[in-house]
Amino acid sequence: MTVIEGLPPADIPVVDMSLLQGTPEEERGALKLLDNAFQQCGFAYISNHGISEQLLNEARSYVGFFHLS
């Protein structure tokens, strides 16, 4: 997680998506964490999602498009 100097880190839950490939109990636990994160916080950090760094970088390259003025 990146911490910006002068700003406290956000209290956003982390959900490990690799648990969706685990046992039924692990899968239910991950889904419950995700559900709780969105209901209580509205956001979640998603870890172990399996999306390649290349695809993430490509998606980040489009951010400027949304800064329409």
C-alpha positions, 0 to 999 in steps of 0.5 A: 500500500502506498502511503502519501506523506501527511495523510493517514492510511485509509482503513480499507479492508483487504480481500485475498481473492486467491481464497476463491480457489480454496476450500468451500469454507475459504471461498465463503469466508472471502465472499463474506469479507468482500460483502462486509467490505462493500457494505461497511466501507464501500471499498476494498483492496483486492489482493491476489486477483490474478490480473497481470501487471501489464494489463494493470499498467495498460489500464492506468495509461487511460486515466488521463481520458477521464480528466476531461475539462 
